[in-house]
Amino acid sequence: MGQVQLISGGILEMEAESTRFLAPPHLAIWVPAGVTHCSYNRKPLDYCSLNIAHELTENFPSQTSLIKVTPIVSAIIDDFRHRDVNVADNEQDKRLVQVLLDQLATQEVEHHFLPSTDNKYLAPILKAVEEEPTDNTSLQQWAEKVHTTERTLARHCQSELGMSFTEWRLRVRYLFSMDLLRKGQSVKEVALTLGYNQASPFITMFKKYSGQTPEQYKSKLL
């Protein structure tokens, strides 16, 4: 069977096909049938796994990917979990399953939300940023530390990560902000922790990635 793994809070980390996948709540990890994978749950989270028969996955990606979780997907899964439905055994639930499959199979695919690399220049920088998301060291300053040029680092970011260093670090901070919100910090406190002077830019950033405001995210954790 193929498998869709998703969470309602926190961050799901998985390794599959020699690649590390990080999935915040607005993304699910799709693993095709026969693909060896392992998951890492560094912190408590609400986890759900959907096992899908191979013959029903024709329209799903052929490789492990990140799939967007729509409000419809979330609503159906929440309904099934509330009613303790593990296998659809009546016509109504079977129709809901078909809607669920259609939603998951037609969503835009991302191969990485937070790409990684073993590039000798970038790897130590990315590791340091993940360990300290609020660090504001500029790309030029990092270039000096790893004995190269800012232009070279910028080029490696595009070729190895598919995005700029600024975008990559912003995604790290988004993931970090979810952890802070789960710990009970207010939206304003999280914004200040991330270096924003006010909450509105942080709210804009959060909504860009998750499709919801930080307050909406927090309300779902209650």
N, C-alpha and C positions, 0 to 999 in steps of 0.2 A: 504493500500500500504506500501511496504518497502521504505526506504528513504536512499539515499546516500548524505551526506553533506560534501562539500569540499570548500576550499578557495584558492585564488591565492597569498595571502600575509597575514602576521600576524599569529595568533594562534587561533584556534577554540576550545572553552572549552564547554563540554557538560556533563550533568549528566543523566545516564540511568541505570536501573537495579542496583540501589544503588552504582554505580561506577562512578568516575569522569574520563572523557576521555579528553586528550589534543591532538589536531591534528595540526601539522605544515603543510605547503602546500604540502609536498610530501606524506601525508597520508589523506585519507578520512574516515569519520565515517559512518559505515553501521549500520542502525537501522532497525531490522525486523518489519514487520507489527504487530501492536497491542502493541508495547512497548512504554510506557510513557517515555518521555524525555524532557529535557529543555536545552537550550543553553545559554551560557554567552559570550557576546562580550564586553570585557573590553576596547578594542580599536578598531578604524576603521579598517575594512578589506573587501576584495572583496569576497562575499559569493555566493555560488550556491547550490541549492538543486535539486536532481533528485528523482522524485517519480516513483516507479516501481511497477507495478501490482503484486500481490502476486503470481500468477501462473507463473510469469517469474523469480521468485527468488529461484527456486529449488536448484540451485548450489551455492547459497550465504550462508554465515555462519548462524547458527541457533540462535546466540546471538549477541548482539551489539559488534562490533569489529572495529579495524582500518585496512583499506585496502590500499595497496600501489597504488599511482596514477602514472601510467606510462606516458611517453611522448605521446603515442597514445590517452590515455584518455584525457589528457590535450588539445591535438590538436582538438579532436572532440568537446569537450565542448566549446573551444574557437571559433570554427567555428559556432556552434549553437548560441552562444551568439552574435557573430558578425552579424549573419543573423536574429537574433531575432526569433529563432525557439524554441517554447515552447513544441509543440507536432509534431512529425514527421508525415507529411501528404502526402508524396510522396515516391515512391519506393527507391529512392537514399538515402533519409534521414532515412528511415526505416532500410536500410542495415547498415548505420552508427550506428544506435541505437543498432543493433544486435552485431556489433563489440564492441561497448562500453560495453554492458552487458557481453560479453564473456571476455573482458579484466578485468572487475571488479570482475567477479565471479571466476576467476582462479588465482587471486593474493594471495601471502602468507599473512596470517592474523596475526596481532599483537593485543593482548588484551589490552596492555597498552604501550604507548610510555614513559610516565612518571608516574609510579605507585605511589600510595599513601598508607598510612597505619595509623591506630590509635594506633599503638604500643607505649606504654608509653615512651620508650626511643627514638625511631626514629621520632615520630610525631613532637616534637618541633625542632628537628634538621632539618628535611626536610622543615618545615615552614620557619626557619631562612635562609636556603640556597635559597629558592625561592624568599624571600624578598631581599636578597643580594647575587646575583649569583657570584660575584667576590670574595666573602669571601674565604680565603684559610685555614681556620681552619682545621687541620688534624683530622682524625677519632679518634686518640688517645686523642687529646685535647677535642674533643666533648665528648668522654667517661668520661673524668674527670669532665666535666661540668654537665653531667646527672647522675653522680655517678654510673658508671658501668665500664666494661673493654672494651678495643678495640676489643678483640676477641668476646665478647658477641655482640657488635654492628655489627661487620662484619657478624656474624652468622644470626642476625636478618635481615640484608640487603638482604642476599641470600634467606632466607625463606619468608620474607614479600614482597620484591621488585623483587626478581628473578634476581638480579644483584648486583654488588659491589657498595659501596658508591661512588667510583671514577667514575664509569660509569654513575651513577644516576646524580651526580653533573655536569658531562660533558654534559649530555642531557639538563640540566637546562641552562647551558651556551650557548648551541646551540640555544635554544629558545630565550634567551636574546639577542644573537647576531643578530638574525633576526629583532628584534625590533630596535636595534641600526642602522642597515643598512637601515631600513625603514625611520628612522629619518634623514638620509643623511650622516651618518658617513662613512668615507672611510674604505676600508678593513684593512688598516694598523692601523687606529685609533681604530677599533673594536678589532683587535688582541692585541694591547697594553692595552686596557681597560680590556681584559680578562686575562691579565698577561703573554701573549706570548712576547718573545723578538723580534720576527720577524713574518711576515705575513704567511710564508709557513706552519708552524704547524697548524695555525688556519684554513687555506684553506683546509688542509687535513682533519681536524676534521669536518668542515662544509660539505665537499663533502661526507664524510662517511655516514652522516645521510640524506642529501638531494639529493644526486646524482648529484649535480651541484656545481659549484664554487660560492663563494659569489658575484663575479662580474656578473655571469649569473643570479643569483637571483635578484640582484639590477636592471639589465637591464629589467626584466619583470615587475618591479614596475613603470617604466616610462610610 
